[in-house]
Amino acid sequence: MNRIDVEVAIVGGGIAGLWIANLLLRRGIEVALCEGRAGGLSQTSAAQGIIHSGVKYALEGAATPASQAIAPMAARWRRCLAGRGEIDLRSVPVLSPHYHLWARGGLGAKLAATLAKQPWAGAEQVAAVDYPAPFERGDGTLFRLQDFVLDVPALCQRLATPLGERLLKVRVEPRHVAVAGAKVSALRLDALEVRARRFVFAAGAGNEALAAAAGHPTPMQRRPLQQVFAHGPSPAPIFAHCLTDDAPQPALTIATVGGCDAIGGALAEAGAARSEGEQVAAAEQALQAALPGLDWRRRRFDTLRIDRAEPAQADGRRPQQAFAAIGGNCLTVWPVKLTLAPQLGDMALKALGT
C-alpha cells in the first residue's frame, strides 16, 4: 500500500475543501485533498456562480443576520479577482459584473422605497431606456445590484491547480477513517494510506457520516431543491432575481451559465415536492409571469434535484453563516453558500490554529 504523509488531509473537492486547501498552501502547510469526482460538481454547482451582496436577504426592509454575514464578502471576492486578496483568482472569468433585481407592476415602487432605506446595499434603479433586452418589453422596475457572477467550473479548476499531485482522485467513505485513541490517524483507502496530523471534512452531504466515524458526530440537515434549466435561443444572457408578488424572497433566480438559463429561487425550493413534469410546468408559468416579453415556448426544459447539506438548525431553515466545528484533530465544515467561502476560510484557519 502506498502512503502519503501531510500536515492536513481534506476530504471534499467543492468550494469549501478547495478554498481551505489554497489558504493552507499559501502558508506553507502540506496538504492532500481527496475527491472522488471532478471538483465542484455537487452543491457548489447549484450556487449558479452568484456572489451575493446581501440584498436578497434584506428585502423586507431591514438587515438580517444572513445579509450582515454576506455583505462584506463581495468586496473580498473582488480583491481576489484583482489579485490582491487571500487567493489569486485573476484567471477566473466573471460572467456578469452585476446582478439585477426585477419587480413586476406596483411591487417595483414598494421595493424602491425599501432599498432607499438601505444605502449599504448599493442597489441602483435602472432607467427604463437602459433596460437589457430580457427586460425591455416587460412591465416592471429594474435594479442593479453589487452582486456578480463567476464561472464556477473555471473557479474550481483555478483552485485545484496548485494542489497538483496532492489532489487525489479517490472516494473517501466512513469505513476508510482510521481512529487511534481519540484522534483520526489516517484515511486507509484500498491502495493508499493518507496520514495527517489534522483532517478537514468538507464533503457536503458526506460530512455527517465521516464526522461520526471520526468519533465527533455533527448533526446535519438536508434542504432539497429542484433547479430548472431552460435550453435554446435567448435574446441575451439573464442574471436576475425576479419578484412577482409580495413574498420577501425572489420567486425566480436566473443565471445564464453554459449556454442555458439556470433557474433557482423559491421555484426550486417548492419544486422539491414536484415531479419533473410538474416542475417544468410551474417554471414555464412563473417565467411567463416574470418576463412576458420573452418567448419561453421555444425553450427546452429539464431539471436537476440537489440536496443542500448543512449543519442542522433548530428551525430547519438555512444557516445564517458558514460553519466550522473542531472535534479532536478533525474539522467539519460547510460553506452554506458559495459567497461565504472567505468567511469559512477565516473560521477554518482559526480552528486549525494557523
ZITA-V294720 format. One record per residue. N is the residue number from 0. SS is DSSP state (@ for helix, = for strand, . for the rest). Layout:
n->{N/N}
ss->{SS/SS}
This chain:
n->{0/1/2/3/4/5/6/7/8/9/10/11/12/13/14/15/16/17/18/19/20/21/22/23/24/25/26/27/28/29/30/31/32/33/34/35/36/37/38/39/40/41/42/43/44/45/46/47/48/49/50/51/52/53/54/55/56/57/58/59/60/61/62/63/64/65/66/67/68/69/70/71/72/73/74/75/76/77/78/79/80/81/82/83/84/85/86/87/88/89/90/91/92/93/94/95/96/97/98/99/100/101/102/103/104/105/106/107/108/109/110/111/112/113/114/115/116/117/118/119/120/121/122/123/124/125/126/127/128/129/130/131/132/133/134/135/136/137/138/139/140/141/142/143/144/145/146/147/148/149/150/151/152/153/154/155/156/157/158/159/160/161/162/163/164/165/166/167/168/169/170/171/172/173/174/175/176/177/178/179/180/181/182/183/184/185/186/187/188/189/190/191/192/193/194/195/196/197/198/199/200/201/202/203/204/205/206/207/208/209/210/211/212/213/214/215/216/217/218/219/220/221/222/223/224/225/226/227/228/229/230/231/232/233/234/235/236/237/238/239/240/241/242/243/244/245/246/247/248/249/250/251/252/253/254/255/256/257/258/259/260/261/262/263/264/265/266/267/268/269/270/271/272/273/274/275/276/277/278/279/280/281/282/283/284/285/286/287/288/289/290/291/292/293/294/295/296/297/298/299/300/301/302/303/304/305/306/307/308/309/310/311/312/313/314/315/316/317/318/319/320/321/322/323/324/325/326/327/328/329/330/331/332/333/334/335/336/337/338/339/340/341/342/343/344/345/346/347/348/349/350/351/352/353}
ss->{./=/=/=/=/=/=/=/=/=/=/./././@/@/@/@/@/@/@/@/@/@/@/@/././././=/=/=/=/././././././././@/@/@/@/@/././=/=/./././@/@/@/@/././././././@/@/@/@/@/@/@/./@/@/@/@/@/@/@/@/@/././././././././././././=/=/=/././=/=/=/=/=/=/././@/@/@/@/@/@/@/@/@/@/././@/@/@/././=/=/././@/@/@/./././././././././=/=/=/=/=/=/././=/=/=/./@/@/@/@/@/@/@/@/@/@/././@/@/@/=/=/./././././@/@/@/=/=/=/=/././=/=/=/=/=/=/./././=/=/=/=/=/=/=/=/=/=/././@/@/@/@/@/@/@/@/@/@/././././././=/=/=/=/=/=/=/=/=/=/=/=/./././././././=/=/=/=/=/././././././././=/=/=/=/=/=/././=/=/=/=/=/./@/@/@/@/@/@/@/@/././@/@/@/@/@/@/@/@/@/@/@/@/@/@/@/./././././@/@/@/./=/=/=/=/=/=/=/=/=/=/=/=/./././././././././././=/=/=/=/=/././=/=/=/=/=/./././@/@/@/@/@/@/@/@/@/@/@/@/@/@/@/./.}
